[in-house]
Amino acid sequence: MVLPPRKTASGLVESALATGFQDTGYIVVKQGDPNFAAAAPVTAQIIDFWAWFEPGFWSIKTNQKSELQLSGDVGALHGEQTIKTRVSESKQVVVSSDWQEIVEKGLAAITQRTKELVGGK
């Protein structure tokens, strides 16, 4: 998988997680922000973050899977929790933009699972 210029898997995942927290009403701060010392810490470790394709007779399937270990005490997140996502899409032909599309769908799935986890929904 080729990431966009100046982008890393950890940066993309961090952004997806932050969006999940923000969408459930949390304010996300980074080191150096005025309220950083008062914020509840959450750590994330990327276990898996993959995109690949499976050729088939009639179509090609693009896939993305992620597994993240979150730990903290925010909302319904207490201690360590694992977020696992997997998205797939069948195409007749796979072009370079399809890689970006499947990764974006995988990141959206991370955001959704984060919202479910911390929001308790």
Biopython code that builds the backbone (N, CA, C, O; Angstrom):
import numpy as np
from Bio.PDB.StructureBuilder import StructureBuilder

atoms = [
    (1, "MET", "N", (0.852, -1.162, 0.000)),
    (1, "MET", "CA", (0.000, 0.000, 0.000)),
    (1, "MET", "C", (0.896, 1.221, 0.000)),
    (1, "MET", "O", (1.885, 1.273, 0.731)),
    (2, "VAL", "N", (0.562, 2.174, -0.793)),
    (2, "VAL", "CA", (1.319, 3.412, -0.853)),
    (2, "VAL", "C", (0.497, 4.500, -0.168)),
    (2, "VAL", "O", (-0.643, 4.762, -0.550)),
    (3, "LEU", "N", (1.085, 5.129, 0.844)),
    (3, "LEU", "CA", (0.405, 6.210, 1.552)),
    (3, "LEU", "C", (0.622, 7.522, 0.818)),
    (3, "LEU", "O", (1.611, 7.680, 0.103)),
    (4, "PRO", "N", (-0.294, 8.460, 0.992)),
    (4, "PRO", "CA", (-0.103, 9.778, 0.381)),
    (4, "PRO", "C", (1.190, 10.416, 0.874)),
    (4, "PRO", "O", (1.661, 10.081, 1.961)),
    (5, "PRO", "N", (1.767, 11.322, 0.107)),
    (5, "PRO", "CA", (3.013, 11.980, 0.523)),
    (5, "PRO", "C", (2.884, 12.599, 1.918)),
    (5, "PRO", "O", (1.865, 13.205, 2.246)),
    (6, "ARG", "N", (3.918, 12.439, 2.721)),
    (6, "ARG", "CA", (3.997, 12.998, 4.074)),
    (6, "ARG", "C", (2.920, 12.465, 5.024)),
    (6, "ARG", "O", (2.618, 13.107, 6.030)),
    (7, "LYS", "N", (2.342, 11.304, 4.722)),
    (7, "LYS", "CA", (1.348, 10.684, 5.601)),
    (7, "LYS", "C", (1.898, 9.361, 6.101)),
    (7, "LYS", "O", (2.589, 8.646, 5.376)),
    (8, "THR", "N", (1.584, 9.047, 7.345)),
    (8, "THR", "CA", (1.997, 7.769, 7.923)),
    (8, "THR", "C", (0.747, 7.028, 8.395)),
    (8, "THR", "O", (-0.300, 7.639, 8.612)),
    (9, "ALA", "N", (0.862, 5.728, 8.550)),
    (9, "ALA", "CA", (-0.261, 4.949, 9.061)),
    (9, "ALA", "C", (-0.650, 5.446, 10.454)),
    (9, "ALA", "O", (-1.836, 5.576, 10.757)),
    (10, "SER", "N", (0.341, 5.723, 11.296)),
    (10, "SER", "CA", (0.021, 6.189, 12.646)),
    (10, "SER", "C", (-0.676, 7.552, 12.621)),
    (10, "SER", "O", (-1.580, 7.798, 13.419)),
    (11, "GLY", "N", (-0.269, 8.423, 11.724)),
    (11, "GLY", "CA", (-0.926, 9.723, 11.611)),
    (11, "GLY", "C", (-2.362, 9.603, 11.129)),
    (11, "GLY", "O", (-3.249, 10.292, 11.634)),
    (12, "LEU", "N", (-2.596, 8.728, 10.152)),
    (12, "LEU", "CA", (-3.956, 8.514, 9.649)),
    (12, "LEU", "C", (-4.853, 7.909, 10.718)),
    (12, "LEU", "O", (-6.004, 8.318, 10.873)),
    (13, "VAL", "N", (-4.326, 6.931, 11.461)),
    (13, "VAL", "CA", (-5.099, 6.297, 12.525)),
    (13, "VAL", "C", (-5.374, 7.293, 13.649)),
    (13, "VAL", "O", (-6.482, 7.338, 14.182)),
    (14, "GLU", "N", (-4.376, 8.083, 14.006)),
    (14, "GLU", "CA", (-4.565, 9.102, 15.052)),
    (14, "GLU", "C", (-5.695, 10.057, 14.675)),
    (14, "GLU", "O", (-6.523, 10.403, 15.517)),
    (15, "SER", "N", (-5.731, 10.474, 13.435)),
    (15, "SER", "CA", (-6.781, 11.378, 12.972)),
    (15, "SER", "C", (-8.159, 10.704, 13.024)),
    (15, "SER", "O", (-9.141, 11.333, 13.420)),
    (16, "ALA", "N", (-8.235, 9.427, 12.627)),
    (16, "ALA", "CA", (-9.507, 8.701, 12.665)),
    (16, "ALA", "C", (-10.003, 8.540, 14.101)),
    (16, "ALA", "O", (-11.193, 8.697, 14.372)),
    (17, "LEU", "N", (-9.088, 8.228, 15.019)),
    (17, "LEU", "CA", (-9.451, 8.102, 16.430)),
    (17, "LEU", "C", (-9.919, 9.443, 16.990)),
    (17, "LEU", "O", (-10.935, 9.509, 17.682)),
    (18, "ALA", "N", (-9.178, 10.511, 16.689)),
    (18, "ALA", "CA", (-9.547, 11.841, 17.179)),
    (18, "ALA", "C", (-10.940, 12.224, 16.696)),
    (18, "ALA", "O", (-11.730, 12.780, 17.458)),
    (19, "THR", "N", (-11.242, 11.932, 15.444)),
    (19, "THR", "CA", (-12.569, 12.229, 14.900)),
    (19, "THR", "C", (-13.644, 11.455, 15.650)),
    (19, "THR", "O", (-14.710, 11.996, 15.942)),
    (20, "GLY", "N", (-13.369, 10.187, 15.964)),
    (20, "GLY", "CA", (-14.320, 9.388, 16.732)),
    (20, "GLY", "C", (-14.604, 9.991, 18.100)),
    (20, "GLY", "O", (-15.757, 10.046, 18.527)),
    (21, "PHE", "N", (-13.565, 10.441, 18.788)),
    (21, "PHE", "CA", (-13.750, 11.090, 20.089)),
    (21, "PHE", "C", (-14.508, 12.410, 19.933)),
    (21, "PHE", "O", (-15.433, 12.689, 20.697)),
    (22, "GLN", "N", (-14.122, 13.211, 18.956)),
    (22, "GLN", "CA", (-14.774, 14.505, 18.743)),
    (22, "GLN", "C", (-16.249, 14.336, 18.375)),
    (22, "GLN", "O", (-17.096, 15.107, 18.826)),
    (23, "ASP", "N", (-16.550, 13.339, 17.566)),
    (23, "ASP", "CA", (-17.938, 13.107, 17.157)),
    (23, "ASP", "C", (-18.832, 12.687, 18.318)),
    (23, "ASP", "O", (-20.055, 12.789, 18.222)),
    (24, "THR", "N", (-18.238, 12.217, 19.412)),
    (24, "THR", "CA", (-19.030, 11.863, 20.591)),
    (24, "THR", "C", (-18.977, 12.955, 21.661)),
    (24, "THR", "O", (-19.428, 12.744, 22.787)),
    (25, "GLY", "N", (-18.430, 14.117, 21.311)),
    (25, "GLY", "CA", (-18.475, 15.270, 22.204)),
    (25, "GLY", "C", (-17.220, 15.556, 23.000)),
    (25, "GLY", "O", (-17.203, 16.483, 23.809)),
    (26, "TYR", "N", (-16.171, 14.784, 22.790)),
    (26, "TYR", "CA", (-14.928, 15.024, 23.522)),
    (26, "TYR", "C", (-14.067, 16.061, 22.807)),
    (26, "TYR", "O", (-14.111, 16.188, 21.583)),
    (27, "ILE", "N", (-13.291, 16.794, 23.587)),
    (27, "ILE", "CA", (-12.310, 17.717, 23.040)),
    (27, "ILE", "C", (-10.975, 16.989, 23.051)),
    (27, "ILE", "O", (-10.524, 16.523, 24.098)),
    (28, "VAL", "N", (-10.357, 16.893, 21.906)),
    (28, "VAL", "CA", (-9.082, 16.198, 21.779)),
    (28, "VAL", "C", (-7.968, 17.238, 21.805)),
    (28, "VAL", "O", (-7.976, 18.189, 21.023)),
    (29, "VAL", "N", (-7.010, 17.049, 22.711)),
    (29, "VAL", "CA", (-5.884, 17.978, 22.821)),
    (29, "VAL", "C", (-4.587, 17.221, 22.579)),
    (29, "VAL", "O", (-4.511, 16.006, 22.762)),
    (30, "LYS", "N", (-3.591, 17.951, 22.171)),
    (30, "LYS", "CA", (-2.259, 17.382, 21.940)),
    (30, "LYS", "C", (-1.268, 18.054, 22.885)),
    (30, "LYS", "O", (-1.548, 19.105, 23.461)),
    (31, "GLN", "N", (-0.128, 17.434, 23.028)),
    (31, "GLN", "CA", (0.906, 18.002, 23.879)),
    (31, "GLN", "C", (1.212, 19.423, 23.408)),
    (31, "GLN", "O", (1.392, 19.670, 22.215)),
    (32, "GLY", "N", (1.265, 20.342, 24.355)),
    (32, "GLY", "CA", (1.499, 21.743, 24.036)),
    (32, "GLY", "C", (0.218, 22.566, 24.088)),
    (32, "GLY", "O", (0.279, 23.790, 24.206)),
    (33, "ASP", "N", (-0.949, 21.910, 24.003)),
    (33, "ASP", "CA", (-2.224, 22.628, 24.117)),
    (33, "ASP", "C", (-2.425, 23.059, 25.569)),
    (33, "ASP", "O", (-1.964, 22.369, 26.479)),
    (34, "PRO", "N", (-3.105, 24.186, 25.806)),
    (34, "PRO", "CA", (-3.276, 24.697, 27.171)),
    (34, "PRO", "C", (-3.925, 23.714, 28.141)),
    (34, "PRO", "O", (-3.557, 23.693, 29.315)),
    (35, "ASN", "N", (-4.864, 22.910, 27.696)),
    (35, "ASN", "CA", (-5.571, 21.993, 28.591)),
    (35, "ASN", "C", (-4.984, 20.586, 28.607)),
    (35, "ASN", "O", (-5.619, 19.663, 29.118)),
    (36, "PHE", "N", (-3.800, 20.408, 28.065)),
    (36, "PHE", "CA", (-3.216, 19.073, 27.948)),
    (36, "PHE", "C", (-3.036, 18.398, 29.306)),
    (36, "PHE", "O", (-3.350, 17.216, 29.441)),
    (37, "ALA", "N", (-2.543, 19.109, 30.305)),
    (37, "ALA", "CA", (-2.270, 18.514, 31.620)),
    (37, "ALA", "C", (-3.543, 18.014, 32.301)),
    (37, "ALA", "O", (-3.484, 17.075, 33.094)),
    (38, "ALA", "N", (-4.691, 18.626, 32.007)),
    (38, "ALA", "CA", (-5.948, 18.242, 32.647)),
    (38, "ALA", "C", (-6.710, 17.169, 31.869)),
    (38, "ALA", "O", (-7.717, 16.657, 32.359)),
    (39, "ALA", "N", (-6.258, 16.826, 30.689)),
    (39, "ALA", "CA", (-6.975, 15.871, 29.839)),
    (39, "ALA", "C", (-6.788, 14.434, 30.322)),
    (39, "ALA", "O", (-5.750, 14.079, 30.880)),
    (40, "ALA", "N", (-7.818, 13.619, 30.094)),
    (40, "ALA", "CA", (-7.728, 12.192, 30.391)),
    (40, "ALA", "C", (-6.878, 11.534, 29.305)),
    (40, "ALA", "O", (-7.201, 11.655, 28.123)),
    (41, "PRO", "N", (-5.800, 10.842, 29.678)),
    (41, "PRO", "CA", (-4.934, 10.244, 28.656)),
    (41, "PRO", "C", (-5.546, 8.984, 28.041)),
    (41, "PRO", "O", (-6.155, 8.162, 28.726)),
    (42, "VAL", "N", (-5.365, 8.864, 26.737)),
    (42, "VAL", "CA", (-5.740, 7.657, 25.998)),
    (42, "VAL", "C", (-4.549, 7.305, 25.119)),
    (42, "VAL", "O", (-4.022, 8.156, 24.403)),
    (43, "THR", "N", (-4.129, 6.052, 25.179)),
    (43, "THR", "CA", (-3.042, 5.612, 24.305)),
    (43, "THR", "C", (-3.595, 4.616, 23.301)),
    (43, "THR", "O", (-4.561, 3.901, 23.569)),
    (44, "ALA", "N", (-2.963, 4.589, 22.145)),
    (44, "ALA", "CA", (-3.359, 3.667, 21.087)),
    (44, "ALA", "C", (-2.121, 3.013, 20.512)),
    (44, "ALA", "O", (-1.099, 3.664, 20.295)),
    (45, "GLN", "N", (-2.225, 1.727, 20.269)),
    (45, "GLN", "CA", (-1.153, 0.981, 19.628)),
    (45, "GLN", "C", (-1.739, 0.302, 18.399)),
    (45, "GLN", "O", (-2.775, -0.358, 18.478)),
    (46, "ILE", "N", (-1.073, 0.468, 17.267)),
    (46, "ILE", "CA", (-1.509, -0.200, 16.045)),
    (46, "ILE", "C", (-0.935, -1.611, 16.049)),
    (46, "ILE", "O", (0.282, -1.796, 16.058)),
    (47, "ILE", "N", (-1.812, -2.592, 16.042)),
    (47, "ILE", "CA", (-1.408, -3.996, 15.956)),
    (47, "ILE", "C", (-1.329, -4.385, 14.474)),
    (47, "ILE", "O", (-0.342, -4.974, 14.034)),
    (48, "ASP", "N", (-2.364, -4.055, 13.718)),
    (48, "ASP", "CA", (-2.439, -4.326, 12.274)),
    (48, "ASP", "C", (-3.030, -3.124, 11.564)),
    (48, "ASP", "O", (-3.934, -2.465, 12.078)),
    (49, "PHE", "N", (-2.512, -2.845, 10.381)),
    (49, "PHE", "CA", (-3.093, -1.835, 9.489)),
    (49, "PHE", "C", (-2.644, -2.214, 8.087)),
    (49, "PHE", "O", (-1.537, -1.873, 7.669)),
    (50, "TRP", "N", (-3.513, -2.927, 7.354)),
    (50, "TRP", "CA", (-3.147, -3.489, 6.067)),
    (50, "TRP", "C", (-4.190, -3.169, 5.010)),
    (50, "TRP", "O", (-5.379, -3.049, 5.308)),
    (51, "ALA", "N", (-3.737, -3.034, 3.786)),
    (51, "ALA", "CA", (-4.618, -2.973, 2.618)),
    (51, "ALA", "C", (-4.037, -3.921, 1.582)),
    (51, "ALA", "O", (-2.824, -3.944, 1.372)),
    (52, "TRP", "N", (-4.899, -4.709, 0.928)),
    (52, "TRP", "CA", (-4.433, -5.664, -0.070)),
    (52, "TRP", "C", (-5.564, -5.958, -1.051)),
    (52, "TRP", "O", (-6.707, -5.552, -0.844)),
    (53, "PHE", "N", (-5.227, -6.656, -2.100)),
    (53, "PHE", "CA", (-6.261, -7.061, -3.052)),
    (53, "PHE", "C", (-6.216, -8.563, -3.267)),
    (53, "PHE", "O", (-5.186, -9.216, -3.097)),
    (54, "GLU", "N", (-7.389, -9.088, -3.652)),
    (54, "GLU", "CA", (-7.536, -10.504, -3.962)),
    (54, "GLU", "C", (-8.059, -10.623, -5.385)),
    (54, "GLU", "O", (-9.204, -10.258, -5.651)),
    (55, "PRO", "N", (-7.247, -11.124, -6.299)),
    (55, "PRO", "CA", (-7.741, -11.287, -7.657)),
    (55, "PRO", "C", (-8.738, -12.449, -7.726)),
    (55, "PRO", "O", (-8.588, -13.458, -7.038)),
    (56, "GLY", "N", (-9.741, -12.282, -8.558)),
    (56, "GLY", "CA", (-10.734, -13.328, -8.773)),
    (56, "GLY", "C", (-11.025, -13.458, -10.251)),
    (56, "GLY", "O", (-10.474, -12.725, -11.072)),
    (57, "PHE", "N", (-11.881, -14.383, -10.578)),
    (57, "PHE", "CA", (-12.194, -14.626, -11.981)),
    (57, "PHE", "C", (-12.989, -13.472, -12.593)),
    (57, "PHE", "O", (-12.667, -13.019, -13.692)),
    (58, "TRP", "N", (-14.027, -12.990, -11.894)),
    (58, "TRP", "CA", (-14.888, -11.932, -12.426)),
    (58, "TRP", "C", (-14.597, -10.555, -11.841)),
    (58, "TRP", "O", (-14.965, -9.537, -12.428)),
    (59, "SER", "N", (-13.946, -10.522, -10.699)),
    (59, "SER", "CA", (-13.692, -9.233, -10.061)),
    (59, "SER", "C", (-12.449, -9.331, -9.179)),
    (59, "SER", "O", (-11.914, -10.410, -8.921)),
    (60, "ILE", "N", (-12.024, -8.173, -8.740)),
    (60, "ILE", "CA", (-10.900, -8.050, -7.812)),
    (60, "ILE", "C", (-11.446, -7.415, -6.544)),
    (60, "ILE", "O", (-12.175, -6.425, -6.604)),
    (61, "LYS", "N", (-11.100, -7.975, -5.411)),
    (61, "LYS", "CA", (-11.584, -7.447, -4.142)),
    (61, "LYS", "C", (-10.467, -6.658, -3.468)),
    (61, "LYS", "O", (-9.361, -7.166, -3.286)),
    (62, "THR", "N", (-10.764, -5.408, -3.099)),
    (62, "THR", "CA", (-9.832, -4.624, -2.291)),
    (62, "THR", "C", (-10.247, -4.785, -0.832)),
    (62, "THR", "O", (-11.438, -4.828, -0.522)),
    (63, "ASN", "N", (-9.275, -4.872, 0.052)),
    (63, "ASN", "CA", (-9.518, -5.121, 1.468)),
    (63, "ASN", "C", (-8.677, -4.188, 2.324)),
    (63, "ASN", "O", (-7.592, -3.759, 1.931)),
    (64, "GLN", "N", (-9.198, -3.890, 3.487)),
    (64, "GLN", "CA", (-8.433, -3.152, 4.486)),
    (64, "GLN", "C", (-8.845, -3.682, 5.843)),
    (64, "GLN", "O", (-10.034, -3.832, 6.125)),
    (65, "LYS", "N", (-7.849, -3.970, 6.694)),
    (65, "LYS", "CA", (-8.156, -4.385, 8.055)),
    (65, "LYS", "C", (-7.250, -3.651, 9.027)),
    (65, "LYS", "O", (-6.111, -3.296, 8.721)),
    (66, "SER", "N", (-7.802, -3.442, 10.199)),
    (66, "SER", "CA", (-7.068, -2.762, 11.262)),
    (66, "SER", "C", (-7.363, -3.447, 12.581)),
    (66, "SER", "O", (-8.453, -3.972, 12.808)),
    (67, "GLU", "N", (-6.362, -3.426, 13.441)),
    (67, "GLU", "CA", (-6.550, -3.836, 14.826)),
    (67, "GLU", "C", (-5.757, -2.862, 15.682)),
    (67, "GLU", "O", (-4.554, -2.682, 15.493)),
    (68, "LEU", "N", (-6.452, -2.236, 16.629)),
    (68, "LEU", "CA", (-5.854, -1.224, 17.490)),
    (68, "LEU", "C", (-6.108, -1.590, 18.938)),
    (68, "LEU", "O", (-7.168, -2.117, 19.276)),
    (69, "GLN", "N", (-5.146, -1.313, 19.786)),
    (69, "GLN", "CA", (-5.307, -1.499, 21.225)),
    (69, "GLN", "C", (-5.390, -0.115, 21.858)),
    (69, "GLN", "O", (-4.418, 0.639, 21.830)),
    (70, "LEU", "N", (-6.542, 0.223, 22.427)),
    (70, "LEU", "CA", (-6.725, 1.503, 23.116)),
    (70, "LEU", "C", (-6.704, 1.262, 24.613)),
    (70, "LEU", "O", (-7.192, 0.238, 25.090)),
    (71, "SER", "N", (-6.141, 2.200, 25.352)),
    (71, "SER", "CA", (-6.229, 2.118, 26.808)),
    (71, "SER", "C", (-6.427, 3.518, 27.367)),
    (71, "SER", "O", (-5.832, 4.494, 26.908)),
    (72, "GLY", "N", (-7.282, 3.574, 28.370)),
    (72, "GLY", "CA", (-7.601, 4.836, 29.007)),
    (72, "GLY", "C", (-8.862, 4.682, 29.825)),
    (72, "GLY", "O", (-9.373, 3.577, 30.008)),
    (73, "ASP", "N", (-9.358, 5.805, 30.314)),
    (73, "ASP", "CA", (-10.584, 5.821, 31.112)),
    (73, "ASP", "C", (-11.420, 7.016, 30.657)),
    (73, "ASP", "O", (-11.472, 8.054, 31.316)),
    (74, "VAL", "N", (-12.073, 6.834, 29.506)),
    (74, "VAL", "CA", (-12.875, 7.896, 28.901)),
    (74, "VAL", "C", (-14.177, 7.281, 28.415)),
    (74, "VAL", "O", (-14.166, 6.304, 27.666)),
    (75, "GLY", "N", (-15.307, 7.858, 28.844)),
    (75, "GLY", "CA", (-16.596, 7.331, 28.411)),
    (75, "GLY", "C", (-16.729, 5.865, 28.789)),
    (75, "GLY", "O", (-16.513, 5.497, 29.944)),
    (76, "ALA", "N", (-17.086, 5.025, 27.818)),
    (76, "ALA", "CA", (-17.230, 3.589, 28.060)),
    (76, "ALA", "C", (-15.894, 2.850, 27.927)),
    (76, "ALA", "O", (-15.850, 1.630, 28.085)),
    (77, "LEU", "N", (-14.826, 3.560, 27.644)),
    (77, "LEU", "CA", (-13.494, 2.957, 27.569)),
    (77, "LEU", "C", (-12.898, 2.937, 28.969)),
    (77, "LEU", "O", (-12.616, 3.982, 29.554)),
    (78, "HIS", "N", (-12.711, 1.728, 29.497)),
    (78, "HIS", "CA", (-12.110, 1.553, 30.820)),
    (78, "HIS", "C", (-11.034, 0.494, 30.688)),
    (78, "HIS", "O", (-11.333, -0.662, 30.388)),
    (79, "GLY", "N", (-9.788, 0.874, 30.907)),
    (79, "GLY", "CA", (-8.688, -0.069, 30.758)),
    (79, "GLY", "C", (-8.343, -0.248, 29.289)),
    (79, "GLY", "O", (-8.358, 0.710, 28.516)),
    (80, "GLU", "N", (-8.032, -1.480, 28.910)),
    (80, "GLU", "CA", (-7.644, -1.762, 27.524)),
    (80, "GLU", "C", (-8.817, -2.349, 26.747)),
    (80, "GLU", "O", (-9.556, -3.198, 27.244)),
    (81, "GLN", "N", (-8.965, -1.875, 25.521)),
    (81, "GLN", "CA", (-9.986, -2.392, 24.612)),
    (81, "GLN", "C", (-9.362, -2.530, 23.229)),
    (81, "GLN", "O", (-8.481, -1.757, 22.851)),
    (82, "THR", "N", (-9.820, -3.507, 22.494)),
    (82, "THR", "CA", (-9.338, -3.713, 21.136)),
    (82, "THR", "C", (-10.407, -3.278, 20.150)),
    (82, "THR", "O", (-11.585, -3.603, 20.303)),
    (83, "ILE", "N", (-9.983, -2.544, 19.145)),
    (83, "ILE", "CA", (-10.857, -2.173, 18.024)),
    (83, "ILE", "C", (-10.362, -2.941, 16.817)),
    (83, "ILE", "O", (-9.194, -2.842, 16.442)),
    (84, "LYS", "N", (-11.262, -3.713, 16.206)),
    (84, "LYS", "CA", (-10.936, -4.424, 14.974)),
    (84, "LYS", "C", (-11.911, -3.990, 13.893)),
    (84, "LYS", "O", (-13.119, -3.914, 14.120)),
    (85, "THR", "N", (-11.370, -3.707, 12.711)),
    (85, "THR", "CA", (-12.209, -3.342, 11.575)),
    (85, "THR", "C", (-11.743, -4.099, 10.348)),
    (85, "THR", "O", (-10.579, -4.482, 10.233)),
    (86, "ARG", "N", (-12.681, -4.305, 9.431)),
    (86, "ARG", "CA", (-12.331, -4.893, 8.138)),
    (86, "ARG", "C", (-13.370, -4.439, 7.131)),
    (86, "ARG", "O", (-14.572, -4.577, 7.358)),
    (87, "VAL", "N", (-12.900, -3.895, 6.016)),
    (87, "VAL", "CA", (-13.778, -3.492, 4.929)),
    (87, "VAL", "C", (-13.262, -4.114, 3.633)),
    (87, "VAL", "O", (-12.058, -4.272, 3.432)),
    (88, "SER", "N", (-14.211, -4.461, 2.763)),
    (88, "SER", "CA", (-13.878, -5.063, 1.470)),
    (88, "SER", "C", (-14.790, -4.475, 0.410)),
    (88, "SER", "O", (-15.912, -4.055, 0.693)),
    (89, "GLU", "N", (-14.295, -4.452, -0.798)),
    (89, "GLU", "CA", (-15.081, -3.951, -1.917)),
    (89, "GLU", "C", (-14.637, -4.667, -3.185)),
    (89, "GLU", "O", (-13.441, -4.800, -3.442)),
    (90, "SER", "N", (-15.599, -5.127, -3.975)),
    (90, "SER", "CA", (-15.277, -5.792, -5.243)),
    (90, "SER", "C", (-15.292, -4.787, -6.382)),
    (90, "SER", "O", (-16.152, -3.908, -6.443)),
    (91, "LYS", "N", (-14.332, -4.927, -7.280)),
    (91, "LYS", "CA", (-14.185, -4.036, -8.438)),
    (91, "LYS", "C", (-13.883, -4.897, -9.667)),
    (91, "LYS", "O", (-13.368, -6.008, -9.549)),
    (92, "GLN", "N", (-14.204, -4.379, -10.820)),
    (92, "GLN", "CA", (-13.826, -5.056, -12.057)),
    (92, "GLN", "C", (-12.345, -4.849, -12.348)),
    (92, "GLN", "O", (-11.646, -5.760, -12.793)),
    (93, "VAL", "N", (-11.887, -3.630, -12.087)),
    (93, "VAL", "CA", (-10.493, -3.257, -12.311)),
    (93, "VAL", "C", (-10.060, -2.419, -11.114)),
    (93, "VAL", "O", (-10.826, -1.580, -10.640)),
    (94, "VAL", "N", (-8.865, -2.629, -10.628)),
    (94, "VAL", "CA", (-8.352, -1.831, -9.514)),
    (94, "VAL", "C", (-7.324, -0.854, -10.050)),
    (94, "VAL", "O", (-6.362, -1.242, -10.712)),
    (95, "VAL", "N", (-7.544, 0.436, -9.752)),
    (95, "VAL", "CA", (-6.605, 1.489, -10.132)),
    (95, "VAL", "C", (-6.043, 2.101, -8.856)),
    (95, "VAL", "O", (-6.516, 1.795, -7.762)),
    (96, "SER", "N", (-5.057, 2.949, -8.984)),
    (96, "SER", "CA", (-4.375, 3.482, -7.795)),
    (96, "SER", "C", (-5.324, 4.217, -6.848)),
    (96, "SER", "O", (-5.125, 4.165, -5.634)),
    (97, "SER", "N", (-6.333, 4.888, -7.355)),
    (97, "SER", "CA", (-7.263, 5.607, -6.477)),
    (97, "SER", "C", (-8.109, 4.649, -5.633)),
    (97, "SER", "O", (-8.636, 5.044, -4.593)),
    (98, "ASP", "N", (-8.242, 3.388, -6.074)),
    (98, "ASP", "CA", (-8.993, 2.408, -5.288)),
    (98, "ASP", "C", (-8.279, 2.061, -3.989)),
    (98, "ASP", "O", (-8.928, 1.735, -2.994)),
    (99, "TRP", "N", (-6.947, 2.129, -3.987)),
    (99, "TRP", "CA", (-6.198, 1.904, -2.754)),
    (99, "TRP", "C", (-6.536, 2.979, -1.739)),
    (99, "TRP", "O", (-6.798, 2.684, -0.573)),
    (100, "GLN", "N", (-6.531, 4.220, -2.184)),
    (100, "GLN", "CA", (-6.851, 5.324, -1.284)),
    (100, "GLN", "C", (-8.287, 5.193, -0.787)),
    (100, "GLN", "O", (-8.565, 5.441, 0.386)),
    (101, "GLU", "N", (-9.190, 4.808, -1.668)),
    (101, "GLU", "CA", (-10.596, 4.669, -1.293)),
    (101, "GLU", "C", (-10.793, 3.596, -0.216)),
    (101, "GLU", "O", (-11.524, 3.825, 0.748)),
    (102, "ILE", "N", (-10.158, 2.441, -0.362)),
    (102, "ILE", "CA", (-10.350, 1.373, 0.628)),
    (102, "ILE", "C", (-9.703, 1.744, 1.959)),
    (102, "ILE", "O", (-10.224, 1.387, 3.016)),
    (103, "VAL", "N", (-8.580, 2.454, 1.926)),
    (103, "VAL", "CA", (-7.955, 2.916, 3.172)),
    (103, "VAL", "C", (-8.851, 3.946, 3.847)),
    (103, "VAL", "O", (-9.015, 3.908, 5.066)),
    (104, "GLU", "N", (-9.434, 4.863, 3.082)),
    (104, "GLU", "CA", (-10.348, 5.852, 3.660)),
    (104, "GLU", "C", (-11.567, 5.182, 4.282)),
    (104, "GLU", "O", (-12.039, 5.612, 5.334)),
    (105, "LYS", "N", (-12.081, 4.134, 3.644)),
    (105, "LYS", "CA", (-13.214, 3.398, 4.217)),
    (105, "LYS", "C", (-12.793, 2.678, 5.492)),
    (105, "LYS", "O", (-13.568, 2.597, 6.445)),
    (106, "GLY", "N", (-11.581, 2.160, 5.514)),
    (106, "GLY", "CA", (-11.066, 1.537, 6.725)),
    (106, "GLY", "C", (-10.911, 2.541, 7.858)),
    (106, "GLY", "O", (-11.223, 2.232, 9.008)),
    (107, "LEU", "N", (-10.434, 3.735, 7.545)),
    (107, "LEU", "CA", (-10.294, 4.784, 8.555)),
    (107, "LEU", "C", (-11.665, 5.230, 9.063)),
    (107, "LEU", "O", (-11.827, 5.505, 10.252)),
    (108, "ALA", "N", (-12.649, 5.301, 8.168)),
    (108, "ALA", "CA", (-14.016, 5.643, 8.587)),
    (108, "ALA", "C", (-14.563, 4.567, 9.523)),
    (108, "ALA", "O", (-15.297, 4.880, 10.461)),
    (109, "ALA", "N", (-14.214, 3.304, 9.279)),
    (109, "ALA", "CA", (-14.645, 2.224, 10.160)),
    (109, "ALA", "C", (-13.995, 2.360, 11.541)),
    (109, "ALA", "O", (-14.634, 2.079, 12.555)),
    (110, "ILE", "N", (-12.734, 2.787, 11.586)),
    (110, "ILE", "CA", (-12.064, 3.033, 12.869)),
    (110, "ILE", "C", (-12.781, 4.155, 13.622)),
    (110, "ILE", "O", (-13.025, 4.040, 14.823)),
    (111, "THR", "N", (-13.114, 5.220, 12.929)),
    (111, "THR", "CA", (-13.842, 6.331, 13.549)),
    (111, "THR", "C", (-15.168, 5.837, 14.127)),
    (111, "THR", "O", (-15.512, 6.165, 15.262)),
    (112, "GLN", "N", (-15.906, 5.053, 13.351)),
    (112, "GLN", "CA", (-17.207, 4.540, 13.802)),
    (112, "GLN", "C", (-17.064, 3.633, 15.023)),
    (112, "GLN", "O", (-17.834, 3.756, 15.975)),
    (113, "ARG", "N", (-16.097, 2.732, 15.006)),
    (113, "ARG", "CA", (-15.890, 1.830, 16.141)),
    (113, "ARG", "C", (-15.460, 2.613, 17.388)),
    (113, "ARG", "O", (-15.839, 2.263, 18.505)),
    (114, "THR", "N", (-14.667, 3.673, 17.191)),
    (114, "THR", "CA", (-14.267, 4.528, 18.322)),
    (114, "THR", "C", (-15.490, 5.206, 18.925)),
    (114, "THR", "O", (-15.640, 5.255, 20.145)),
    (115, "LYS", "N", (-16.350, 5.720, 18.080)),
    (115, "LYS", "CA", (-17.584, 6.359, 18.558)),
    (115, "LYS", "C", (-18.425, 5.369, 19.347)),
    (115, "LYS", "O", (-18.961, 5.709, 20.402)),
    (116, "GLU", "N", (-18.542, 4.152, 18.845)),
    (116, "GLU", "CA", (-19.314, 3.116, 19.551)),
    (116, "GLU", "C", (-18.671, 2.780, 20.896)),
    (116, "GLU", "O", (-19.367, 2.588, 21.893)),
    (117, "LEU", "N", (-17.350, 2.712, 20.915)),
    (117, "LEU", "CA", (-16.634, 2.335, 22.133)),
    (117, "LEU", "C", (-16.732, 3.423, 23.206)),
    (117, "LEU", "O", (-17.130, 3.134, 24.335)),
    (118, "VAL", "N", (-16.384, 4.641, 22.882)),
    (118, "VAL", "CA", (-16.354, 5.684, 23.916)),
    (118, "VAL", "C", (-17.737, 6.263, 24.180)),
    (118, "VAL", "O", (-18.012, 6.763, 25.270)),
    (119, "GLY", "N", (-18.599, 6.194, 23.181)),
    (119, "GLY", "CA", (-19.950, 6.710, 23.361)),
    (119, "GLY", "C", (-20.897, 5.698, 23.961)),
    (119, "GLY", "O", (-21.984, 6.051, 24.419)),
    (120, "GLY", "N", (-20.486, 4.418, 23.963)),
    (120, "GLY", "CA", (-21.333, 3.379, 24.517)),
    (120, "GLY", "C", (-22.532, 3.053, 23.652)),
    (120, "GLY", "O", (-23.518, 2.504, 24.143)),
    (121, "LYS", "N", (-22.462, 3.387, 22.348)),
    (121, "LYS", "CA", (-23.617, 3.162, 21.461)),
    (121, "LYS", "C", (-23.386, 1.973, 20.578)),
    (121, "LYS", "O", (-24.246, 1.630, 19.766)),
]
sb = StructureBuilder()
sb.init_structure("model")
sb.init_model(0)
sb.init_chain("A")
sb.init_seg("    ")
for serial, (resi, resn, name, xyz) in enumerate(atoms, 1):
    if name == "N":
        sb.init_residue(resn, " ", resi, " ")
    sb.init_atom(name, np.array(xyz, "f"), 0.0, 1.0, " ", f" {name:<3s}", serial, name[0])
structure = sb.get_structure()
